[in-house]
Amino acid sequence: MPLIEITADGVLLSVRVIPRASKAGVAGVRDDALLVRLSAPPVEGAANAELVELLAKLLKIPRRQVSLVSGERSRRKRLTVSGLDAKSIASRLAITIS
């Protein structure tokens, strides 16, 4: 599963979350996934909501352009980002793609 994948709906982003972190933010790349620390607990969708909001803020796009595709109850998640290309996403998140 690649970190960034181009699809018909936009760009598919693989993410691995660490809930209940002291500070929310991107912590690099691990196992072909963007490592994201979230301060919210993984209860009642709180971590998923924080993840979507954080990525939208970092990418400087509206929240409606970021949607959770799979992994709702898992640490590994896949999100679709619309309105940006893969290079823009990589540069805004300060990650390198091959």
Buried (B, 14 or more C-beta within 10 A) or exposed (E): EEBBEEEEEBBBBBBBBBBEBEEBEBBEBEEEBBBBBBBBEBEEBBBBBBBBBBBBEBBEBEEEBBBBEEBEEEEEBBBBBBEBEBEBBBEBBEBEEE
